[in-house]
Amino acid sequence: MLSNVTYVTLFVADQERALEFYVDRLGFEKRVDNRNVPGAGRFLTVGLRGQDLQLVLWPGSPGQAKQSAGPVPGICTIESTDCIRDFDRLKALGVAFETPEVIKQPWGKMAIAQDPDGNRIALREQARPTG
């Protein structure tokens, strides 16, 4: 039985630049930094405090999604308790957003950002039940 997702790999042109973005701008913490992986180079991961899921920042070129009628989901989705506040805070820190503002959907709110390599990151806030 499958039980847990442990890693999501993002292909990045510069591991140091990606590390700075995810740690200093988005607030992730560095988890693994193994520079001695035989035949592979550096194995570098980051994750959100209190969560097991880690993003592997691996050398390469990010993939590109096909154009669609609406915003394409990010390769990684980060939950937010206040999407508008986080959007404003991250934009002030220099994070580039594809969406000029937070998009309101029937299920909640979302915004799509990009890391320095063009990997798409979705911020999502679930609508709170009313009643």
C-alpha positions as CSV (number, residue, x, y, z in Angstrom):
1,M,0.0,0.0,0.0
2,L,1.3,3.4,-0.9
3,S,1.5,5.7,2.1
4,N,3.4,9.0,1.6
5,V,5.0,11.3,-1.0
6,T,8.5,12.1,0.2
7,Y,10.0,14.1,-2.7
8,V,9.0,16.3,-5.6
9,T,11.8,17.1,-8.0
10,L,12.3,20.6,-9.5
11,F,14.8,21.0,-12.3
12,V,16.9,24.1,-11.7
13,A,19.7,25.8,-13.6
14,D,21.6,27.0,-10.5
15,Q,21.1,25.1,-7.2
16,E,22.5,28.0,-5.1
17,R,20.1,30.5,-6.7
18,A,17.2,28.1,-6.2
19,L,18.2,27.4,-2.6
20,E,18.2,31.2,-1.9
21,F,14.8,31.6,-3.4
22,Y,13.1,28.8,-1.6
23,V,14.7,29.5,1.8
24,D,15.1,33.3,1.9
25,R,11.9,34.3,-0.1
26,L,9.4,31.5,0.4
27,G,10.5,30.5,3.9
28,F,11.4,26.8,3.3
29,E,14.2,25.3,5.3
30,K,17.2,23.4,3.9
31,R,16.9,19.7,4.7
32,V,19.6,17.7,2.8
33,D,22.7,19.0,1.2
34,N,24.8,16.1,0.1
35,R,27.6,17.1,-2.2
36,N,29.1,13.6,-2.5
37,V,26.5,11.6,-4.4
38,P,28.7,9.3,-6.6
39,G,28.0,10.0,-10.3
40,A,25.2,12.5,-9.6
41,G,26.7,15.5,-7.9
42,R,24.8,17.4,-5.3
43,F,21.5,16.1,-3.7
44,L,19.8,19.3,-2.3
45,T,16.4,19.4,-0.7
46,V,14.2,22.0,1.0
47,G,10.9,21.6,2.9
48,L,8.3,23.6,4.8
49,R,8.8,23.5,8.6
50,G,6.7,20.8,10.2
51,Q,6.1,18.8,6.9
52,D,7.8,15.7,5.6
53,L,7.5,16.5,1.9
54,Q,10.7,17.8,0.4
55,L,11.5,19.5,-2.9
56,V,14.6,18.2,-4.6
57,L,16.5,21.0,-6.4
58,W,18.1,19.1,-9.1
59,P,20.2,20.4,-12.0
60,G,18.4,20.6,-15.3
61,S,15.8,22.5,-17.3
62,P,12.3,23.0,-16.1
63,G,9.4,21.6,-18.2
64,Q,6.9,23.7,-19.9
65,A,3.1,23.1,-19.8
66,K,0.8,23.5,-22.8
67,Q,-1.2,26.7,-22.9
68,S,-4.8,26.4,-21.6
69,A,-7.8,28.6,-21.1
70,G,-7.0,29.2,-17.4
71,P,-3.9,29.2,-15.2
72,V,-1.9,26.0,-15.4
73,P,-1.4,24.4,-12.0
74,G,2.0,24.8,-10.4
75,I,4.4,21.9,-10.3
76,C,4.1,22.4,-6.5
77,T,1.1,23.7,-4.6
78,I,1.6,25.4,-1.3
79,E,-1.4,25.9,1.0
80,S,-2.0,29.3,2.5
81,T,-4.2,30.4,5.3
82,D,-4.4,33.9,3.7
83,C,-3.6,33.8,0.0
84,I,-4.0,37.6,-0.5
85,R,-1.6,38.4,2.4
86,D,1.0,35.9,1.2
87,F,0.7,37.1,-2.4
88,D,1.4,40.7,-1.3
89,R,4.3,39.6,1.1
90,L,6.0,37.4,-1.5
91,K,5.5,40.0,-4.3
92,A,7.2,42.6,-2.0
93,L,10.1,40.1,-1.6
94,G,10.6,40.0,-5.4
95,V,8.7,36.8,-6.2
96,A,7.5,36.9,-9.8
97,F,3.8,36.1,-10.3
98,E,2.0,35.0,-13.5
99,T,-1.3,36.0,-12.1
100,P,-1.4,39.8,-11.6
101,E,-3.6,39.3,-8.5
102,V,-5.1,36.5,-6.5
103,I,-7.8,34.6,-8.4
104,K,-11.0,33.8,-6.6
105,Q,-12.5,30.4,-7.5
106,P,-15.6,28.6,-6.2
107,W,-13.3,26.4,-4.1
108,G,-11.1,29.2,-2.8
109,K,-8.3,31.5,-3.9
110,M,-5.1,30.9,-5.9
111,A,-2.1,32.7,-7.4
112,I,0.7,31.3,-9.6
113,A,4.3,32.3,-9.0
114,Q,7.5,31.3,-10.7
115,D,10.9,30.4,-9.2
116,P,14.0,31.8,-10.9
117,D,14.0,28.8,-13.3
118,G,10.4,29.2,-14.4
119,N,9.0,26.3,-12.3
120,R,5.4,27.2,-11.5
121,I,4.4,27.4,-7.9
122,A,0.7,27.6,-6.9
123,L,-0.4,29.3,-3.7
124,R,-3.8,28.0,-2.7
125,E,-6.3,28.9,0.0
126,Q,-9.3,26.6,0.5
127,A,-12.7,28.3,1.0
128,R,-13.8,28.1,4.5
129,P,-17.1,26.4,5.1
130,T,-19.9,28.8,5.9
131,G,-22.8,28.1,8.2
